[in-house]
Amino acid sequence: MSTAADQTTAAVRRAADVPSLLAEGDLPPARHFVDGAFAELATDRVIDVVDPCTEDVIARISEGSAEDVDRAVAAAVAAKGRWARLLPRERSELLHAIADRLADHTDLLSRLESANTGKPLAVSRDDVGQAIDTFRFMAGAVRATTSLAAGDYAENHLSVILREPLGVVGVVTPWNYPLLMAVWKIAPILAAGNTLVLKPSEQTPLTTLKFAELVADLLPAGVLNVVNGYGTTVGARLAEHPDVNMIALTGSVNSGRAVARAAADTLKRVHLELGGKAPVVIFQDADLTAAAAALRVAGFWNSGQECGAACRVLVHESVADAFVEELVGEVGALVVGEPQAGEDVEVGPMVSKAHFDRVTGYLERAKKEGVRVAIGGGALDGPGYFVAPTVLVDVPEGAEAAREEIFGPVITVETFTDEDEAVRRANDVPLGLSASVWTENARRSHDIAARLDFGTVWVNSHLVLASEVPWGGFKGSGYGRDLSIYALDDYSRTKHVMHNHGR
């Protein structure tokens, strides 16, 4: 595959002579939130929270222990009966009040998210907007749940199907969308009548703690609890705790396996939203310009730290050169920088030094394996954990870069010759979260989408989400559904009550 000459992206745009993202008082209490209040700071065990743009420490949070989890679970257990007995209307009104509170603090939450993660402000604002919409959707959905109609399904016996809360749900959220992924769990869990204990990522806990601070006066004590800390301690204790009825995690495949193993002893339910390696299947009749423009967003949104990112292009060989030229042009125009460096910044840093090393390691190995860099290909000058937006071409079938989740600003490009090959290779990855198909042929779009083994398949778009439709994957991407009424189903249980009315 021939491409335009190799290029490098511009240097990182730095914020100069602009106010800090955070003002005095913006940071939340750096402690656990248990039973309606922030606990005392355990000064002997703290975790540094680092700004990935500057590598400066911006906060130090309490490091939780198994005992901290036990206290939080006890609070959730004590609160679950009263919360479960609220009418759907009452829970709905509280969820709407939470949405209003978030809307009133959109600017603060956006700035705090960008300061902690390095996200461009446009991405953080989108996260907050989606968080608000998630609460509003769940507030409405809980008042309109449906089930099998009551009736006689056995002679002289009336069957009634009840939908009940599970009880206490343990939640583990990731670092890439700290607020939004927390809300994707919190909103349906509360709507369904459960209480919860949530462990945010130790790298990006600030908006979750701020959320707890903002809504503390709206929720009864013990309904929402937050325990900071590491997965090996806090997450493991949540997964194994006998009084936790379900463990829900968004994170890596390895984290999902660990949680599922720990949950097995108590036979608690498990909800897993794990990684993705989304194929983008581009046929010869596709609108190449539209596809390249869409991938500028869908491949590099949140700096590619996105489980649904459009990261693996499979393009028909007859249009591969033309598509790569379009894509490289789009990627070369991306603006990389610190969030306060301008509203046009599109790509920020990797979230941490460890993740920066992981992403650049994939790029170095790909180059050693003969994969060619069309643009980007490595780190940008520091400080901070910035990686150049990258397109890799001449990627052979089965290459590491095309099969494993890099989770950075990297798109790989492979070619195919016919539909059967495209489907086979698209499905030949261990993950099955999302994919997209690009074609102007309506019959082909229906057929190929049905044959792709992914939980979401877009046609002529990618990474478009809505609160009304489910999000979740197949295979190594886990099980359970976020968003939509299917999330409410996940966080509740059905009970059959049968009445003998024979006379």
Secondary structure, DSSP 8 states (H G I E B T S, - for coil): ---S--B-----B---S---S--TT-S--SS-EETTEE----TTSEEEEE-TTT--EEEEEE---HHHHHHHHHHHHHHHHHHHHS-HHHHHHHHHHHHHHHHHTHHHHHHHHHHHH---HHHHHHHHHHHHHHHHHHHHHTTS---S--EEEETTEEEEEEEEE-SEEEEE--SSSHHHHHHHHHHHHHHTT-EEEEE--SSS-HHHHHHHHHHTTTS-TTSEEE--S-IIIIIHHHHH-TT--EEEEES-HHHHHHHHHHHHTTT-EEEEE----EEEEE-TTS-HHHHHHHHHHHTTGGGG--TT-EEEEEEEGGGHHHHHHHHHHHHHT--BB-GGG-TT--B---SSHHHHHHHHHHHHHHHHTT-EEEE--SB-SSSS--B--EEEES--TT-HHHHS---SSEEEEEEESSHHHHHHHHH-SSEESEEEEE-S-HHHHHHHHHHS-SSEEEES--S---TTS-B--EETTEE--BSHHHHHHHTEEEEEEEEE---
